Amino acid sequence: MPRAFAAGDDELVEAERLIRDRMSGLDLDLLSLAAVSNVFRTATAVRNHMERDVLRPHQLSWSAFVVLFVLRIWGPQESRSLATEAGISGGTLTGVLDTLERKALAVRQPVPEDRRRVEVALTPAGTRVVNEIMPAFNREESLVTGDLTEDETATLARLLRRVLRTAEDLDDR
């Protein structure tokens, strides 16, 4: 893992200082750079932790789990919208679905009115796996946010939703 992803507060502050020093002279919004860099580092660290400590025993990747979770919450979906909801490309989804079908956790079926389109659904085993994983996954989410107060956690969730909406709006242009 790159040093910046495994760093403590002092190392992160030093990394931000180095960026400021080495990028001086460029027209940069350094506060936004620090915020987005920390979102990326945090997401990477949490993803790696969850894959290692929660998903590995089930032999699932992050992407595979997200696909299962999306199907568990929103039900069967056409593959195009499933890829979008899971935040992965269509090509990545194809590989993930190949694996999930081999494990009998999901199934693809042609859409009757247009056989070129495919709908994806959880199998009963897929539902059981998500239901089994979620309590452990959520315990780790609680540990990861454990140094925050309840109010700080709610504020963080609200602020990240706002950043997410802004990023999605930019993509819709």
Sequence and secondary structure as in RCSB ss.txt:
>XXXX:A:sequence
MPRAFAAGDDELVEAERLIRDRMSGLDLDLLSLAAVSNVFRTATAVRNHMERDVLRPHQLSWSAFVVLFVLRIWG
PQESRSLATEAGISGGTLTGVLDTLERKALAVRQPVPEDRRRVEVALTPAGTRVVNEIMPAFNREESLVTGDLTE
DETATLARLLRRVLRTAEDLDDR
>XXXX:A:secstr
  GGGS  HHHHHHHHHHHHHHTTTS   HHHHHHHHHHHHHHHHHHHHHIIIIIGGGT  HHHHHHHHHHHHH 
SEEHHHHHHHHT  HHHHHHHHHHHHHTTSEEEEEETTEEEEEEEEE HHHHHHHHHHHHHHHHHHHHHTTTS H
HHHHHHHHHHHHHHHHHHHHHT 
